[in-house]
Amino acid sequence: MVTLANLYTFIEKGHNITVIGPSPYHYYSGMGPGMLGKIYTPDDIRFATKHMVEKQGGTFVAGKVVRVDPEEKTVFLESGASFSYDVLSFNTGSYVPRTTVKDDGKNIYSVKPIEKLIDAQARILELVSQKKIAISIIGGGPSSAEIAGNVWGLTRNFGKIKPEIRIFAGKNFMSRFPDNVRTKVMVSLTKRDIEILESGYVKEIKTGHIKLESGKSFKTDLIFLAIGVKPSPIFEESGLPTGPDGGLLVNRYLQNTEYPEIFGGGDCIFFKDRPLDKVGVYAVRENPVLYHNLMASLEETNLMPFDPGGDYLIIFNMGDGTGVLRKKWLVFGGRLAFKIKDYIDRKFMKKFQSIE
């Protein structure tokens, strides 16, 4: 976002800028569950990328990059088009694998890309206007918790018939968080009759049907996939150096370890010095470093090292006007926690939306 907001500085120095993206908008994932729950509108949580690029004199191309030739310094699009580059920055985020989905996936929604939650919201409201339904969330992390809580909020405030909501959490819900955080999240959900199953992992998903590894089956009307994210497959398919998760392997300057003219940030990279959690705080911290180093690479000046920093603030939006906040030893839940998250998120959005 810092780079996009400052594209004019590259253009003023005589560089040609091309931004390739699948949509004229970019959605902020930290507010995605809140949009699903109608706490926010789509306009509240998105940036007008195409407008921002063209306003500053850059070129926006609607498309999806599928491969890179790092020797020829060329990127190839799904459409068949190709673009050459001197410096390349990847900010392709992550996706939710659908390997367990065994049919056409009707009424099955991944939590990413975020704009898919708009479709899910409309479908939920359509179904709950007709009958009592069951909604299932697959995954045992914070994304599952936020989706479940915001589905509850959506159907309570805007639905006609309240659904059954069930989380298939594997064997240990919110396992990478301390017990005090885990307990607060679980209490928030279960007191609203959201069921959390920790009886085993999901083996197979079909439209209207979930099967566990144990063989036990469940019928359901709508499914969310929140089973963890993976970086874009572009890097492995292009033969670029990658980390164990398939993310673009970068050094402390956020540049690829073999091709120094290729940079990246956010969920799509693997930071060689220290594996980083897939949380937005690191993308935010990388922002100014990525901007500086893209310019420095073009202008042949000194690069800036990225320091991931220490512990970070994390707040979960529980979908009922409350949140759960954790920062080092401090943990608390309630309306104040959500108000803090809402303030931080809206401030972040306004900073960049004002440029539009």
VOKOL-773083 format. One record per residue: x, y, z of N, C-alpha, C in turn. Coordinates in steps of 0.05 Angstrom, whole numbers, plus 5000, padded with zeros to 4 digits. Example, Ala and Ser with C-alpha at 12.3 -4.5 7.8 and 13.67 -1.06 7.14 Angstrom:
526448865156524649105156526449345156;525749555142527349795143525850015157;
END
This chain:
501649765000500050005000501750255000;503950255015505750495015506950534987;507650324974508750344947506650454928;504150334929502050434912501350724917;501450804942500851084949502951284939;505351174934507551344925508551284897;506851174881507751104853508751354838;507651584845508351824830511351894834;512551804857515351864861517151704842;516251464834517751314814517451444786;515051534780514451644754515851914751;516052064773517552324772520452284765;521552044772524351984767524751854740;522551834724522751734697522251434694;521351304715520851014713518050954703;517650744688515050664679513950454699;511550494709510350314729507950174717;507949914720505549754712504749584737;502249604744501049454766499149254754;499548994759497848774749496248664772;493648654770491948554791489448434780;488248234794485848104785483348264787;483448484802481048644807481848944808;480049124801480649404804480749494833;479949314851479949374880481749174895;482749274917484249094936482849104963;482048864973480548844998482448795021;481948925043483648895068482548655084;484148445085483248195097482548225127;483848405141483348445170480448525176;479048635156476348715160474348535145;475348325132473648145117471448015133;472047895155469847775171467747975180;468648225186466748435193464948515170;465948495145464348545122462248325119;463148075123461247845122458947885141;459547985165457548035185455948295182;456548445161455248705155455948915176;458148875190459149095207460349315189;461449225166462649405146461349345119;461349545102460549515074463049445058;462649335033465049285016466749535012;465449765009466950015005468650085029;467750005053469250065077471949925077;472149695064474549525068476249495043;475849665023477349624999478649884989;480749854974482150074961481650064931;481350284919480950304890483650294876;484850054873487550024863487850144835;486150074817486350164789486250474789;484450594803484150884804486751004815;487750884837490050994851492550984832;492750774817495050744798494850944776;492550954763492251124739492251414746;491251484770491251764779494151874781;496051694787498851784791500551754766;499251654744500751634719501851364713;501051164729501850884724499950744705;500550494698498850334681497750104698;495150064697493949844711492949634691;493749384695492949164678491248974694;488748924685487048724698487848444688;488848284706489748014698491047874721;491847624715493147454735495747344725;497847404739500547294732500646994739;501546834720501646544726504546434725;506446594713509146494712511046724708;513546684716515646874713518046734699;519246874681521846784670523946974681;525346894703527147084715529647144699;530346964680532747004663532047214642;529647194630528847384610527447634622;527147624649525747844663523047904650;521347704650518747724637516647584655;514247704658512047574672509947504651;508647274655506647174636503947174650;501847264636499147274648497447044638;495346984652493446774645492246824618;492047074610490847154585492747094561;495247044567497247004546499047244542;498247474553499947714551502447684568;504447844562506947834577508048114580;509648154602510748414607513648384617;515448544606518148544615518548734639;520648694654521048854678524048894683;524749104697527449144708527449074738;525249154751524849084780521948984782;521648774798519048644800518348614830;515948684837515048654865512548474866;512748264882510548084885509048134911;506448174909504748214932502148064927;502547804921500347634912498747494934;499547544959498047444982498047144983;495847024992495646744996492846644988;492546384987489946264980489346034999;486845954999486045715015485845474997;487445265002487345024985484644894986;483744784963481144644962481544344955;483744234964484343954958482343764970;481043834991479043655004476343674991;475943864973473343904960473143704936;471143534937471043314917468943344896;467643574894465743614872465843904863;463744004851463744274839463744494860;463344424885463644614907461344814910;458944744902456644934905456144984935;455845234942455445314970457845254988;460245254975462745224990464445474984;465145615005466445875001469145875016;471245955003473845995016473846275029;475346305051475446565064477246755049;478746655030480246835011479846734983;479646914963479847204965477447324980;477947544993475947675011473347734997;473547814971471047894957469047664955;470047414958468147184957466247184981;467047325002465247345025462747505020;462847674999460547824991458447634980;459347444963457547244952456447064974;458146984993457346815015455246945032;455547205037453647355053450847345040;450747405014448247405000446947125000;448546924997447446644996446346565024;447746645045446746585072444046715077;443946975070441447115075439147005059;439746905035437746785018436746525031;438546355040437846095052436346125078;437246305096435946335122433246475120;432646585097429946695093427946475086;428946235079427146025070426745805091;428945735106428745505124431045515144;431045335163433145305182435445155169;437845265169440045135155442345085175;444244915165446744865180449044995165;450645145179453045275167455545165180;457445065165459844945175462245095168;464145125187466645265182468845055187;470545005166472644815168475244955175;476444885197478945005205479045065235;481445065247481545095276483045335285;483345535267484845775275483046025279;484346255282482846505287480946575264;481646505239479846565217477146425220;477246175229474746025234473046155256;474446245277473046375299471646635290;473046795274471947045266469647005246;469946815228467846755208465346655223;465746465242463446355256461946575272;463546745286462346965301460847165284;461947215261460647415243458347295227;458347035222455946905211453646925231;454346875256452246905277451147185277;452947385277452047665277450347735253;451147635229449647695205446847575206;446647325214443947195215442247295238;443447375259441947485282440747755275;442347925262441448205256439948235230;440448065211439348105184437847855173;438047635187436747385178434047345189;432547155178429847095187429846855206;431246645198431246395214434146345222;434646325248437446285258438446015250;440945995239442045735231443545595254;444145345249446045205266448845275255;450745345273453445415264455345225278;457045095262458844895273461644935262;463644925280466444945271467744665273;468944575251470444325250473344405254;474344375279476844495287479144295288;478844065276481043865278481043745306;483343755319483643635345484143835368;484744085360485444285381484944565370;482644675377481844945368483745155378;484645335361486345565368488845465383;490045255373492245115387494745285390;495245475372497845625374497645865392;495345895406495046125424494946025453;495746205471495646135500492846055509;492645905530490045815540488146035547;489246265557487346485565486046605540;487546625517486346725493484346515482;485246265481483546055470480846035486;481046055512478646035529476746265523;477746505521476046735516474546715489;476046625469474746595443472646375443;473346145456471445925458468845995473;469246135495466946225511465146405495;466346595481464846785464463146635444;464146425432462746285412460646095424;461445935443459645725453457345835469;457646075481455346195495453146285475;453946295449451946365428451046115414;451545885426450745625414452245555388;454545665385456245575363457845335372;457545115358458844865366461644845356;463544765373466344725365467044435368;467544305345468244015345471243985344;472343835363475243775364475643475364;474043335348474043045348475542925325;476843085308478442975286478343155261;480043095243480343255219478443175197;477843375180476043325157477643185135;476542975124477842825103476742905075;474142945074472842995048470543185050;470343365031468143565030466743545004;464143515004462443534980460243724986;458843814965456643994969454643864988;454144005011452243915031453143685048;455843625048456743385062459643415071;460143345096462843345108463443075120;465742965113466542695123469242725138;469242635163471742635179473442395173;476042415181477842185178476841945193;475341985214474341765230472041615215;471041735194468841615179466141745185;466041895207463542025214462842245194;460242265188459342455167457342655179;457242885166455343095175454143215150;451543275151450143415130450243715136;450443875116450644165120449544305095;448844555098447744705076449744895063;451644995079453645185069456245145084;458445165070461045105082463045335076;464545405097466845595094469345435098;471345475080473945355083475845565095;476745505119478645675133480945505144;482045335127483945135136486845215134;487345465134490145555132490745635103;492645815100493145925074495945835064;496145845037498745785024499446015005;502046065001502746274982502046184954;501946384936501346334908503246124897;502345944879504045734867505945844845;505746104839507346224818510246164821;511246184845514146174849515345894844;514045694854514945424849514745354820;512545434807512145374779514045524761;515245744771517145904756520045824762;520445634780523145544787524645744804;523245934817524546124835525145994862;527246084876527745974903525446034921;524545824936522245844954522945734981;521245815000521445695027519945435028;519845305051518545045054515545055048;514345295051511445325046510845405017;512945435001512545504973512545804968;512945964990513146254987515746344975;515746574962518246684950520346724972;522646594969524746614989526146884987;526047045008527247315008529247345030;531147525026533147585046532247815063;533947935079533148145098532448405083;532948415057532148655042529548605027;528248385032525748305019526148244990;528548174982529148104954529747804952;529047684930529447404926532447334928;532947104940535747034946537446984922;536246924899537746864874537447084854;535147224854534647434834534147694849;536147864853535948094870534048314859;533248284833531348484822528448404828;528048174841525348084848524848124878;522848274885522148324913519448214920;518748214945516048124953515548194982;512948194989512048245017509448115023;508748105048506247985057506247685058;503847565054503547275057504947115036;505747245013506947084991509847024994;511147145015514047105018514746905041;517146795039518246655062520846795069;520846915093523147085103525346895113;527546895098529646695103530746705132;531046955142532346985169530646875192;528046875188526246795210523446745199;522346505200519646455191517646635205;515846765190513946955201511146845200;509546905220506746825220505346965197;503246835186501646965165499647155177;500547375187498847575199499547845187;497448015186497748275172499848465183;500448435208502348615221505048615207;505948385197508548375184508448505156;506148475142505848625117505948925121;504649015143504649305149507549395155;508949235171511749305178513649295154;512949125134514649105110514149335091;511849455093511049665074513149865067;514150025087516050235080518750125071;519549885080522049765071521849685042;519649565035519249485007519249724988;517849934996517850184980520650294977;522050314999524850424998526550254979;526449994982528249814967527549794938;525049814931524349824902525550074889;525350294903526550544892529550524892;530750424913533650404915534750214894;533250004887534149814867534149954839;532150114834532050264808534150484807;534550614830536350854830539250774838;539650514844542350414851543450554875;541750574896542550674922542350454943;543050514968543150314989540450204996;540349935000537849805008537549825039;535049795048534449805077533749525086;534949435108534149165119531449175133;530048955131527448935145527948805172;526848925193526848815220524048735227;523448475230520648395236519648515263;521348585281520548695307519648475326;518648555349517948375370515048295369;513948235392511148145394509248345382;506948255374505048435360502348425373;500848645370498048655379496348495360;494648325371492648185355489948205368;487848265352485148285363483248135344;481647965355479747815339476947955341;475647975318472948085316471047855320;469647845342467947615349465147635337;464547855323462047865308459547965323;459848005349457548095365458148365378;459948515367460748775378462848755399;463948505403466148465422468648365407;470848365421473348265410474948125432;477047995424479047885443481747985435;483048125454485548265449487848125463;490148105449492548005462494948165454;496548255473499048385468500948305491;502848135485504748025505503147895527;503348005551501947885575499047975578;498348185563495748305566493648165549;491648055561489447925547486748015559;484948105542482248165552480248155529;477748105536475648095516473448295522;471648345503469448525508469148735487;467448935492466849135472469249325468;470849375489473149555486475149435466;475549165468477449035450476649075421;474049045415473049085387473349385379;472749565398472949855391475849925384;477749805398480549865391481249755363;480349515357480849405331479549575309;477049645314475549805294476950075289;477950195310479350455307481850425291;483450215297485950175283485450115253;483449935248482949855221481850085204;479950235215478850465201480950685195;482650725215484850925211486750845188;487350585188489150475167487750515139;485250455138483750475112483650765103;482950945122482551225115485151345105;487451255116490051355108490451325078;489751085068490251025039487851095022;485451075033483051145017483051445011;484251605028484351895024485951964999;487751794991489451844967487751814942;485651644944483851594921482551854912;
END
